[in-house]
Amino acid sequence: MGLRQWSMTSQAFDNEITITGPFRAPHQMLAEQEYDGHASVHDEATADKLGLRGAPIEGPTHFSQFDPLGIALWGADWFAHGCISSHFENMVIEGEEVQATATRVSQASARIGAVKNDGNSVLSGTMTVGPNHPETELDRRLASAKEAGELHIIDQMFIGEKSEPRRVSMSFDENNGHLYPFSLNDKLKVITEPSPWYTGDSPWGKAIIPTEMVSVLAHKAGGVGKARGPAVGLFIDLEVRIVNGPLFVDHEYELVHEIVGLGQSRRVENWWTRTYITDPATGSLVATVLLNQGVFKASYADYPADKL
């Protein structure tokens, strides 16, 4: 089926089909990430200062384990019109193993989850296939988000703020910048689900960008909004939605970022950014990436002590 063959189990419950993949051990690739000029939460020392038990693996990495499930459910349409929409629940440290599961609940939608081998949940959400997508996990979460209240790190941001268009592409050998200091080839050497589709032998006759790397492409050329700092950030929710795909290696795309939500919890302030990826040659929308990212209040030196 294109992606490498691996043993998966499935069970049917009336109209529901559950597919479970094998345990995989994803690799940490952001130890040298720079975030606003300083080390990120993926750095061991920074993670230790925040009281974390280790430097977490980047959230999008887990999306690769769902690509074979998407292919099993919807064939090549998964890379042309698929959407994975996820809330991250517990971090994964390199060396830990993760297993992905999808339960199809309609012809175009599945509930998804990933767990570690100790049973702890890594993420939950939805997989859907278009062009007319059912409601996704992040559609629901963004719509139900509470008012942000008083903010101290992201107080200069506003909903509706947009970036200027920027042109990007992803080659096999080019480093993907300070946020993602590795190349596509580096990723393909350790990706949990290797496939010839990622190197050129695809149904479209050329190399496609893996789902997890669409997020990398979307955040390759900066973002929108200014957070006060230095402060350490993390991913809370992420959705990659392919509108008219796949996305191809060595193809130029145009990015526009828009802030679509602001909020906070006890430990973090957070903002939602939707990135529109278009083909400048045709003007058509190829994909969107919706990211809810946060900054730890305690990592910002000037955060009011009585608000921590």
C-alpha positions in Angstrom: 0.0 0.0 0.0 2.9 2.3 -0.6 4.0 2.7 3.0 6.1 -0.1 4.4 4.1 -3.2 5.2 3.8 -3.8 8.9 1.6 -5.9 11.1 -1.6 -4.2 12.2 -4.7 -5.5 13.9 -8.3 -4.6 13.1 -11.6 -5.3 14.7 -15.1 -4.4 13.4 -17.9 -3.3 15.6 -21.0 -2.8 13.5 -20.1 0.2 11.4 -16.9 0.9 13.3 -13.5 -0.4 12.4 -10.5 -0.2 14.8 -7.0 -0.4 13.4 -4.0 -0.6 15.7 -0.4 -0.2 14.5 2.8 -1.6 16.2 4.8 0.1 18.9 7.5 2.4 17.5 10.3 4.3 19.2 10.5 7.8 17.7 13.7 9.8 17.7 14.4 13.2 19.3 15.6 15.7 16.7 15.2 19.1 18.4 18.0 19.0 21.0 19.7 21.9 19.1 16.4 23.9 18.5 16.6 27.6 19.1 13.3 29.4 20.1 13.5 33.2 20.0 17.3 33.0 20.3 17.5 30.6 23.3 17.2 26.8 23.9 13.8 25.3 23.8 11.9 22.8 26.0 13.5 20.0 23.8 16.9 20.8 25.4 17.6 18.6 28.4 18.9 21.4 30.7 15.9 23.6 29.9 13.4 20.8 30.4 15.1 20.1 33.8 14.7 23.7 34.9 11.0 23.5 34.2 10.6 20.4 36.3 10.0 18.1 33.4 11.3 14.5 33.6 13.2 14.9 30.3 13.3 16.7 26.9 10.1 15.8 25.0 10.1 14.5 21.4 8.4 17.0 19.1 4.7 16.4 18.8 4.4 16.2 15.0 6.7 13.2 15.0 3.9 11.0 16.2 1.8 11.9 13.1 3.9 9.5 11.0 2.5 6.5 12.8 -1.0 7.5 11.6 -0.1 7.7 7.9 -0.4 3.9 7.4 -3.7 3.9 9.2 -4.9 6.7 6.9 -3.8 4.7 3.9 -5.5 1.6 5.2 -8.8 3.5 5.7 -8.8 5.8 2.6 -6.0 4.8 0.3 -4.0 7.5 -1.5 -6.8 10.0 -0.8 -5.2 10.3 2.7 -2.3 12.3 1.3 -4.5 14.2 -1.1 -7.3 15.3 1.2 -6.5 13.9 4.7 -6.6 15.8 8.0 -5.1 14.7 11.4 -6.2 16.8 14.3 -4.6 16.2 17.7 -4.5 17.3 21.3 -1.2 16.3 23.0 -1.7 14.8 26.4 1.7 13.5 27.7 5.2 14.0 26.5 7.4 11.2 25.1 11.1 10.9 25.9 13.5 9.2 23.4 13.6 5.5 24.1 9.9 5.2 25.0 7.6 3.4 22.6 4.3 4.6 21.1 1.4 2.8 19.5 -1.2 4.5 17.3 -4.9 3.5 16.9 -7.7 4.7 14.7 -11.4 3.8 15.0 -13.4 4.7 11.9 -16.8 6.1 13.0 -18.1 7.2 9.6 -16.9 6.9 6.0 -14.9 10.1 6.3 -14.0 10.2 10.0 -12.0 8.3 12.7 -11.2 8.8 16.3 -7.5 8.4 17.0 -5.3 7.9 20.0 -1.7 7.0 20.8 -0.4 5.4 24.0 3.0 4.6 25.4 3.9 1.0 26.4 3.1 1.9 30.0 -0.5 2.7 29.0 -0.2 6.5 29.4 -2.0 8.5 26.6 0.3 10.5 24.3 -2.4 12.2 22.1 -6.1 12.0 21.1 -8.0 13.5 18.3 -9.5 12.8 14.8 -8.5 11.7 11.3 -10.8 12.8 8.5 -10.8 12.8 4.8 -12.1 15.5 2.5 -12.9 17.4 0.5 -15.9 18.0 2.9 -14.4 17.2 6.3 -16.6 16.4 9.3 -15.8 18.3 12.5 -12.3 17.8 13.7 -10.8 17.7 17.2 -9.4 21.2 16.9 -12.5 22.6 15.2 -14.3 21.6 18.5 -11.5 22.7 20.8 -11.0 26.1 19.2 -14.7 26.8 19.1 -15.0 26.0 22.9 -12.0 28.0 24.0 -12.6 30.4 26.9 -11.8 34.1 27.0 -8.1 34.7 27.5 -8.3 37.1 30.4 -5.3 39.1 31.5 -2.1 38.2 29.6 1.5 39.0 30.4 3.6 37.2 27.8 1.3 37.3 24.7 -0.5 40.5 25.5 0.8 42.2 22.3 -0.9 39.6 20.1 -4.4 40.0 18.7 -6.9 37.7 16.9 -6.9 38.4 13.2 -3.2 39.4 13.1 -1.6 38.1 9.9 1.9 37.7 8.5 3.1 38.9 5.2 3.3 36.1 2.6 6.5 34.2 2.6 7.8 31.7 0.0 9.3 28.4 1.2 10.2 24.9 -0.2 11.5 21.7 1.3 14.5 20.0 -0.4 16.0 16.7 0.7 19.3 18.2 2.0 18.5 21.7 3.2 18.4 22.4 7.0 14.9 23.6 8.0 16.1 26.5 10.2 16.5 27.3 13.9 13.1 25.8 14.9 13.8 22.5 12.9 17.6 22.2 12.7 17.6 19.1 10.4 17.0 18.2 6.8 14.3 16.0 5.2 17.0 13.4 4.5 17.9 13.5 8.2 14.3 12.8 9.1 13.8 10.0 6.6 16.8 8.1 8.1 14.9 7.8 11.4 11.2 8.3 10.5 9.0 5.6 12.2 7.2 4.7 8.9 9.6 4.9 5.9 8.1 4.8 2.5 9.2 5.0 -1.2 6.5 7.6 -1.6 8.8 10.0 0.3 11.7 9.5 -2.0 10.0 9.6 -5.4 8.2 6.4 -6.1 4.7 7.6 -5.3 1.4 7.5 -7.2 2.0 11.1 -8.2 5.4 10.3 -9.8 7.5 12.4 -7.4 8.4 12.6 -3.8 5.7 13.7 -1.3 6.3 15.5 2.0 5.4 13.2 5.0 2.5 14.5 7.1 4.7 15.3 10.1 7.0 17.4 7.9 4.1 19.5 6.6 4.1 21.2 10.0 7.8 21.8 9.6 7.2 23.4 6.2 4.5 25.6 7.7 6.8 27.0 10.4 10.0 27.2 8.3 9.8 31.0 7.6 8.8 32.5 11.0 5.4 33.1 12.3 3.1 35.9 13.4 2.7 37.8 16.6 5.3 38.8 19.3 5.6 37.0 22.6 7.5 38.6 25.4 10.6 36.7 26.4 12.8 34.9 26.7 10.2 32.3 27.6 10.0 28.6 26.8 7.2 27.2 24.6 5.5 24.0 23.8 2.9 22.5 21.4 -0.5 21.8 22.9 -2.6 21.1 19.8 -1.8 20.5 16.2 -3.8 19.9 13.0 -2.5 19.2 9.5 -5.2 19.4 6.9 -4.5 18.7 3.2 -6.9 20.5 1.0 -5.5 19.8 -2.5 -2.5 17.7 -2.1 -0.1 16.0 -1.7 2.7 18.5 -0.9 5.8 17.8 -2.9 9.5 18.0 -2.2 11.3 20.8 -4.0 8.1 22.6 -4.8 7.7 26.3 -3.9 4.8 27.2 -1.6 3.5 30.5 -0.1 2.8 30.8 3.6 0.5 33.2 5.5 0.0 32.9 9.2 -3.0 34.2 11.1 -3.7 34.3 14.9 -7.2 32.8 15.4 -7.3 32.4 19.2 -5.7 33.4 22.5 -6.0 31.8 25.9 -4.3 30.6 29.1 -4.3 27.8 31.7 -2.7 27.6 35.1 0.8 27.1 33.8 0.9 28.5 30.3 -0.4 31.3 28.1 -1.3 30.1 24.6 -2.2 31.3 21.1 -3.7 29.6 18.1 -2.2 30.1 14.6 -3.6 28.9 11.3 -1.1 28.8 8.5 -2.4 28.8 4.9 -0.2 27.0 2.4 -0.9 27.9 -1.2 0.7 27.2 -4.5 1.8 30.5 -5.9 1.8 29.2 -9.5 -2.0 28.5 -9.3 -3.1 30.5 -6.3 -4.9 27.4 -4.9 -5.0 26.5 -1.2 -3.0 23.3 -0.8 -3.1 22.8 3.0 -3.7 24.5 6.4 -1.9 23.9 9.6 -3.6 24.9 12.9 -1.2 25.1 15.9 -2.0 25.9 19.5 1.2 26.7 21.2 1.9 27.8 24.7 4.6 29.5 26.8 5.3 28.5 30.3 4.5 31.3 32.7 7.3 30.3 35.1 9.9 30.5 32.3 9.4 34.2 31.9 11.4 36.2 34.4 9.1 39.2 34.5 5.9 37.2 35.0 4.0 38.7 38.0 4.8 36.5 41.0 1.2 36.7 42.3 -0.1 35.3 39.0 2.0 32.2 39.1 
